[in-house]
Amino acid sequence: MTIPYPSTQPLPTIPAVTPPSGAARPRLTFLGTGYLGATYAICFAELGYEVIGFDVDAEKIAKLAGGEVPFHEPGLDELLKRNLAAGRLRFSTDIAETAVFGDVHFICVGTPQRADGMGADLSYVEAAVTGLSQHLIRKALIVGKSTVPVGTAEWIEQLVGKHAEADLGVEVAWSPEFLQEGFAVEDVLRPNRIVVGVKTEWANGMLYASHKGVFDLAATEDREVPLVVTDFATAELVKVAANAFLATKISFINAMAEVCEVAGGDVTQLARAIGYDPRIGNRFLQAGVGFGGGCLPKDIRAFQARAQELGAGEALRFLHEVDLINLRRRSRVLQLAAELLGRRYGPAGPDLSGTRVAVLGATFKPNSDDVRDAPSLAVAAALSKAGADVRVYDPQGMGNARRERPELTYEASMNDAVRGADLVCVLTEWADFRNADPIALGELASGRRVVDGRNCLDSGLWTQAGWEYRGMGRP
């Protein structure tokens, strides 16, 4: 059932529950303090809950306990410091302490792509659930929040049954996350929906109580937060289905960019025109170098793998092409680079030796320091492999980029990266790059040539400033 809250319509009765700890509100724990778990832990403390964030990584826990967010997310640092000071939030490497403290335990560990295939690696989930279950001393609710293959919740129930004392009555539920990096604080405090997969009224009541702070905030702001109460499988499928749809939409417009490139069309105008159709909408219709990050690439591959295991592989065969289109846009940047630099693009790619290329952007998107599967960094590495002297700059992702691609050269500023460059490639749409002065940059560069890998620059301004401009899917 879908419950819009707040609403003028009568709400289905959601049972009032008393947290097993006896506290006035459920005490919450978040197992895994990476991007997902740390953000949720901090934001739910801001909503007034008592929270513990748990992780086996002592260095990460020490940073968080000291008031330092170990990744870049706008607004999160201030919330962390405020809630540590208020005493509502703490961090621990002690699984027994975490188990005893919490009423509701959210599993937020990573589910990376397996090294031996496309499926998801659930070893971190298994370790977290097993370790927690062995130390529980009273009834509790274990809630999956990580993105997992459908069927994982049932498997977790089996793990809990094996490792927790049977007479405790520990239950399992599922509640997927929908965080957008760069907007995660708003996504937790003011979500566009909450989805819960439950089997019992008690689990439903506990999850409602765990999110009451979200609903109360919405009521004060006269907003509606739809609450979708469903089964395990549907709750698990919601996140991967959403990511598959978004990935498909991005690859669709990039496929149209390929057509525009050979037909002489302009994909930015095409996207604008079809985006006015309310059935389509204009979000995720920005053609460019493709999607990356820690979610979309691995999730669509794991979704395909799980569908194949279930005998429904044909239904998701199109996601293979979505993935191929996405990866193909990276090689398109090399083609444009070779064209602008007057180099031949052969079967093995271009020979760019003797050229200097500035790459502006290393993260997969702006307002983040996440370089996981970042198209920008992959293109920078490919340009370097082709023989170019590549200079990389990113406003937030330099540390992570250095660890991911130590063979590249990194500069301290945009100006330093552009100075002496024969070609500039804008591959992440940071505001600093979008708003850069093409005249000033032209005075620093050796050659006024630019590849706009995100179609984020004003092509007219750059052309007027004397730059040879190439966009993705643009004439």
PyMOL commands that set and color helices and strands:
alter all, ss='L'
color gray80, all
select helices_A, chain A and resi 35-46+58-65+76-86+95-101+123-135+152-163+166-168+184-189+201-210+212-220+232-263+267-275+296-309+313-316+318-341+375-385+398-404+414-418+431-434+438-444+459-464
alter helices_A, ss='H'
color red, helices_A
select strands_A, chain A and resi 2-5+28-31+51-54+89-92+104-107+141-144+171-174+194-197+225-230+345-346+349-350+356-360+389-393+409-410+423-426+449-452+468-471
alter strands_A, ss='S'
color yellow, strands_A
deselect
rebuild
show_as cartoon
